[in-house]
């Protein structure tokens, strides 16, 4: 996946980057992209970070969920019973080096 070339109207020299850094950073926050030059040669690009969303709206979740296959509750439970050992255990037994047989004798 390649990143699109910045708009040449936002071309900044190394000197401009140093002298106008606050203005350029403000532009980045607004989503603007910059091509950085040194001695007239394009040496790099400044691109804004893509913001990650933390939540999905209810409508988006519903739209995505419509395409999923229905879950068979009985089959799911059978698979869980077959593959997951859900016997109760005391997590402190393992943390303190106690084995299961010691607890059974008490």
Buried (B, 14 or more C-beta within 10 A) or exposed (E): EEEEEBEEEBEBBEEBBEEBEEEBEEBBEEEBBBBBBEEEEEEEBBBBEEEEEEEEEEEEEEEEEEEEEEEEEEEEEEEEEEEEEEEEEEEEEEEEEEEEEEEEEE
